Structures are given as C-alpha cells and as structure tokens.
C-alpha cells in the first residue's frame, strides 16, 4: 500500500497543509477498515479507485462521494475500503478552505459534500482529468494547478483568525484561548463568530480537537510509554486522569486503553 504526503508550493502554504496520494498496486483481497481521530483539517478529495463507505458516530454508515469537500470532524470516523484504493487530496490549514473559497465552514462540520454541489463548474476540469496522469506527482500537479487558479481568482489572504487557528495547531491544542483573545484586542463574540465561519467550530472546541488529534498520533505510533498513563496525561496537557479519560472517550468512542490495543489507523497498514 502506497501513501505519501507532498508539500504545497510556498505561495499556497498559508492555506494548504499538504497534499497526499493513497493507492494500492493490487486490489484488496478482503475489505479493510481504517480509522482516524478528528484531525482539525478540512480537505478536498478525489477518488479514482473503488467506492467506499464512511462510518461516523453522528451519521452512521454512508457512501462517500467520488469527489468531496470535508469540514471539521468532531469525532472519530472509519473508512471501510475494498477493491482498488486510489485517491488524491488536498488537506487545508484550519481556516484555509474559507480563505481560498469563501465557504461558511460551519455548514461542513462532520460532513462530506459532493464537490460539484459546492464549487459548481469550477471543479469540472479536474474531475474529468484526475485519472489521466500515470504517476502520483502528476495528480498532485493537477490538483495544485486548480488551487493556483483559485488563488489567482480570489486573491485570498490570511487574517487574525488564520493566525489563531494555526497557533492552536502549533501548540497542539494546549493554549489559553481567553488570554489569546485578550492579547489580540478583539471583541470576544465577534472573534468567535469569525472563527466559526472560517474553521467550522468554536476556538475552544478546536483546541480540544487538536489536543486529541496530537495525542492519538503519538499513541498510534507508540511514541509514548502507555504503561504510565500519568506520563501521557502530562504530555497531552490534561489536568487529571478522569478529565483525560472523559475527553478521550467522548471524541473516540472508547477509552484510551482499548484504543491503544485495537486502533486501526492508517499507520498500521503502512509498516514494511
């Protein structure tokens, strides 16, 4: 199984976190389930493999559109894949989709919406040609060309909301939102409305998402000693074990010990 991330061109980095390609050389002999915690990023995804299913705590099992826009996830989700895997995507910085496309991101929270319904005729060309390149880099180039056109069309720029959202990512969600708002001299209600518009959730909730995302990444890659949960709790910035377990279970649907034993994140399928 092939999965690789690619960096965007410098002028797109204020908006795009990365691109990725996910493929398998041969069809899966049996279906697999890949899970993910909420990661704090929206995306545009084009599927040129077989159709697959999505399972979420909110919406149950649904078919994933061939090409779609996804907003913030507020809980863990599972991809149920079979046959041929082939997809290319752009993962956006927390406010990047709004900055580039002007979309009200609260409308896309916990959703995967068919791209044609969101972007209309702008998406037709890339949808028609995404299967033509015979290499991952060719597909990435096609996707980046589409975003370059969109940037030129809108003249998008970042603002203080982008700055705050990016800072939450950099600080792994361990950040005092109230102090940050006071430091920036902004009206609290105005700032929260703008953050909801650009990111899709409130700033405090987004910090919780990013903390869980970082924590799950460390646990899935076995970077922390889970024999000592106190060490994990300290690194993740929780103030006590009961708070940690309650928060983790709320986002992931099961307790931390069970997650460590049984997680099926993508990293488990990419080991040599």
C-alpha positions as CSV (number, residue, x, y, z in Angstrom):
1,X,0.0,0.0,0.0
2,X,1.3,3.4,-1.0
3,X,0.6,6.6,1.0
4,X,2.7,9.7,0.6
5,X,2.3,13.4,1.6
6,X,3.6,16.2,-0.6
7,X,4.3,19.8,0.4
8,X,2.5,22.7,-1.4
9,X,4.3,25.4,-3.3
10,X,5.4,28.3,-0.9
11,X,2.7,30.7,-2.0
12,X,0.0,28.2,-1.1
13,X,1.4,27.2,2.3
14,X,-0.7,29.8,4.2
15,X,-3.7,27.9,3.1
16,X,-2.7,24.3,2.3
17,X,-1.2,21.9,4.9
18,X,-0.2,19.2,2.5
19,X,-1.3,17.0,-0.4
20,X,-1.5,13.2,-0.3
21,X,-1.9,10.2,-2.6
22,X,-3.1,6.9,-1.3
23,X,-3.1,3.9,-3.6
24,X,-2.7,0.1,-3.7
25,X,-0.9,-1.7,-6.5
26,X,-3.3,-4.7,-6.3
27,X,-7.0,-4.9,-5.3
28,X,-7.6,-5.8,-1.7
29,X,-8.3,-9.5,-1.2
30,X,-10.6,-8.6,1.6
31,X,-12.1,-5.3,2.9
32,X,-10.3,-3.3,5.5
33,X,-11.3,-0.7,8.0
34,X,-9.1,2.4,8.6
35,X,-9.9,4.8,11.4
36,X,-9.0,8.3,12.1
37,X,-9.4,10.7,15.1
38,X,-10.7,14.2,14.3
39,X,-7.6,15.9,13.0
40,X,-8.5,19.6,12.8
41,X,-8.2,19.9,9.0
42,X,-10.7,20.2,6.1
43,X,-9.9,18.7,2.7
44,X,-10.8,18.3,-0.9
45,X,-10.6,14.6,-2.1
46,X,-10.8,13.0,-5.5
47,X,-11.4,9.2,-5.6
48,X,-10.3,7.3,-8.7
49,X,-10.4,3.9,-7.0
50,X,-13.5,1.8,-6.0
51,X,-16.3,3.4,-4.0
52,X,-16.0,3.1,-0.2
53,X,-18.1,3.7,2.9
54,X,-17.7,6.1,5.8
55,X,-18.8,5.3,9.4
56,X,-19.2,8.1,11.9
57,X,-20.7,8.4,15.4
58,X,-23.0,11.2,14.1
59,X,-24.2,9.9,10.7
60,X,-23.7,6.1,10.9
61,X,-22.6,4.4,7.7
62,X,-22.8,6.3,4.4
63,X,-21.4,6.1,0.9
64,X,-18.6,8.6,0.2
65,X,-19.0,10.8,-2.8
66,X,-16.5,10.3,-5.6
67,X,-15.1,13.8,-5.1
68,X,-15.9,15.7,-1.9
69,X,-15.2,18.5,0.5
70,X,-14.9,17.6,4.1
71,X,-15.0,20.1,7.0
72,X,-14.1,19.6,10.7
73,X,-14.8,16.2,12.2
74,X,-15.9,16.3,15.9
75,X,-15.4,12.6,16.5
76,X,-13.5,9.6,15.2
77,X,-14.5,8.1,11.9
78,X,-13.8,4.9,9.9
79,X,-13.3,4.3,6.2
80,X,-14.4,0.9,5.1
81,X,-12.5,0.1,1.9
82,X,-12.5,-2.8,-0.6
83,X,-11.1,-3.5,-4.0
84,X,-8.9,-0.8,-5.6
85,X,-7.7,2.2,-3.5
86,X,-6.9,5.4,-5.4
87,X,-7.4,8.9,-4.0
88,X,-5.6,12.2,-4.1
89,X,-6.4,15.0,-1.7
90,X,-5.5,18.5,-0.5
91,X,-5.5,19.0,3.3
92,X,-6.1,22.6,4.3
93,X,-4.9,24.6,7.2
94,X,-7.7,25.1,9.7
95,X,-9.1,28.3,8.0
96,X,-7.6,27.6,4.6
97,X,-10.8,26.4,2.8
98,X,-12.7,29.5,3.9
99,X,-9.8,31.8,2.9
100,X,-9.4,30.3,-0.6
101,X,-13.1,29.5,-1.4
102,X,-15.1,31.8,0.9
103,X,-17.1,28.9,2.3
104,X,-19.0,29.1,5.6
105,X,-17.2,26.2,7.2
106,X,-19.8,25.6,10.0
107,X,-22.0,24.2,7.2
108,X,-19.5,21.4,6.5
109,X,-18.7,20.2,10.1
110,X,-19.0,16.4,10.2
111,X,-19.9,16.3,6.5
112,X,-18.5,15.1,3.2
113,X,-20.3,17.1,0.5
114,X,-20.1,16.3,-3.3
115,X,-17.7,18.9,-4.8
116,X,-19.9,19.8,-7.7
117,X,-22.7,20.8,-5.3
118,X,-20.2,23.2,-3.5
119,X,-18.0,24.5,-6.2
120,X,-20.1,24.0,-9.3
121,X,-18.4,24.4,-12.7
122,X,-15.0,25.3,-11.2
123,X,-14.4,21.6,-10.4
124,X,-15.4,20.1,-13.7
125,X,-12.0,20.1,-15.4
126,X,-10.0,18.5,-12.6
127,X,-12.8,15.9,-12.1
128,X,-12.6,15.0,-15.7
129,X,-8.8,14.7,-15.8
130,X,-7.7,13.4,-12.4
131,X,-7.4,9.8,-13.7
132,X,-5.2,10.8,-16.7
133,X,-1.7,11.3,-15.0
134,X,0.1,8.0,-14.7
135,X,2.0,9.0,-11.5
136,X,1.2,10.4,-8.1
137,X,3.2,13.5,-8.8
138,X,1.2,14.1,-11.9
139,X,-2.1,14.0,-9.9
140,X,-0.6,16.4,-7.3
141,X,0.4,18.8,-10.1
142,X,-3.1,18.8,-11.5
143,X,-4.6,19.5,-8.0
144,X,-2.1,22.3,-7.3
145,X,-2.8,23.9,-10.6
146,X,-6.5,24.0,-9.7
147,X,-5.7,25.7,-6.3
148,X,-3.3,28.2,-8.1
149,X,-6.2,29.2,-10.3
150,X,-8.5,29.6,-7.3
151,X,-5.9,31.7,-5.5
152,X,-5.4,34.0,-8.6
153,X,-9.2,34.3,-8.9
154,X,-9.8,35.4,-5.3
155,X,-6.6,37.0,-4.2
156,X,-7.0,35.2,-0.9
157,X,-5.2,36.5,2.2
158,X,-4.9,35.3,5.8
159,X,-6.1,37.2,8.8
160,X,-6.0,37.1,12.6
161,X,-8.4,34.2,12.6
162,X,-6.0,32.1,10.5
163,X,-3.2,33.2,12.9
164,X,-5.1,32.0,16.0
165,X,-6.2,28.7,14.4
166,X,-2.6,28.0,13.2
167,X,-1.3,28.8,16.6
168,X,-3.7,26.3,18.2
169,X,-2.3,23.7,15.8
170,X,1.3,24.6,16.6
171,X,0.6,24.4,20.3
172,X,-1.1,21.0,20.0
173,X,-4.3,22.5,21.5
174,X,-2.6,23.3,24.8
175,X,-3.3,27.0,24.8
176,X,-5.2,29.6,26.8
177,X,-7.8,30.8,24.4
178,X,-9.1,33.6,26.7
179,X,-5.7,35.0,27.1
180,X,-5.0,34.8,23.4
181,X,-8.2,36.8,22.6
182,X,-7.2,39.4,25.2
183,X,-3.8,39.7,23.7
184,X,-5.2,40.3,20.2
185,X,-7.6,43.0,21.5
186,X,-10.6,41.6,19.7
187,X,-14.2,41.5,20.7
188,X,-14.9,38.0,22.0
189,X,-18.3,37.5,20.3
190,X,-17.0,38.9,17.0
191,X,-13.9,36.7,17.1
192,X,-15.9,33.5,18.0
193,X,-18.4,34.2,15.1
194,X,-15.5,34.7,12.7
195,X,-13.7,31.6,13.9
196,X,-16.9,29.5,13.5
197,X,-17.3,30.9,10.0
198,X,-13.7,30.2,8.9
199,X,-12.9,27.0,10.8
200,X,-16.3,25.4,11.5
201,X,-16.2,25.1,15.3
202,X,-15.6,27.4,18.2
203,X,-11.9,28.2,19.1
204,X,-12.1,26.3,22.4
205,X,-13.6,23.3,20.8
206,X,-11.0,23.4,18.1
207,X,-8.3,23.4,20.7
208,X,-9.8,20.2,22.2
209,X,-9.9,18.6,18.7
210,X,-6.2,19.4,18.1
211,X,-5.2,18.0,21.5
212,X,-6.9,14.7,20.8
213,X,-5.5,14.6,17.3
214,X,-1.9,15.0,18.5
215,X,-2.5,12.5,21.4
216,X,-3.9,9.8,19.1
217,X,-1.0,10.3,16.6
218,X,1.5,9.7,19.4
219,X,-0.4,6.7,20.7
220,X,-0.9,5.1,17.3
221,X,2.8,5.4,16.5
222,X,3.7,4.1,20.0
223,X,5.8,7.2,20.8
224,X,4.7,7.4,24.4
225,X,5.0,4.8,27.2
226,X,1.4,3.8,27.8
227,X,2.4,1.7,30.8
228,X,2.5,5.0,32.6
229,X,-0.7,6.9,31.8
230,X,0.4,9.8,34.1
231,X,3.2,10.5,31.6
232,X,0.7,10.5,28.7
233,X,-1.6,12.8,30.6
234,X,1.2,15.2,31.4
235,X,2.4,15.4,27.8
236,X,-1.1,16.0,26.5
237,X,-1.8,18.8,28.9
238,X,-4.8,17.3,30.8
239,X,-5.1,18.2,34.5
240,X,-6.1,14.8,35.8
241,X,-6.8,11.2,34.7
242,X,-10.6,11.4,34.9
243,X,-10.6,14.5,32.7
244,X,-8.3,12.8,30.2
245,X,-10.4,9.6,30.0
246,X,-13.7,11.5,29.7
247,X,-12.3,13.7,26.9
248,X,-10.7,10.9,25.0
249,X,-13.8,8.6,25.2
250,X,-16.0,11.4,24.1
251,X,-14.1,12.0,20.9
252,X,-13.0,8.4,20.1
253,X,-16.0,6.4,21.3
254,X,-13.9,4.2,23.6
255,X,-11.4,4.5,26.4
256,X,-7.7,5.1,25.9
257,X,-6.5,1.6,26.9
258,X,-8.9,0.0,24.4
259,X,-7.8,2.4,21.7
260,X,-4.1,1.6,22.2
261,X,-4.8,-2.2,22.0
262,X,-7.1,-2.1,19.0
263,X,-6.7,1.1,16.9
264,X,-6.6,0.6,13.1
265,X,-5.2,3.9,12.0
266,X,-3.6,4.1,8.6
267,X,-0.1,3.8,10.1
268,X,-0.8,0.1,10.9
269,X,-1.2,-0.7,7.2
270,X,1.9,1.0,6.0
271,X,4.5,-0.9,8.0
272,X,7.1,-2.7,5.9
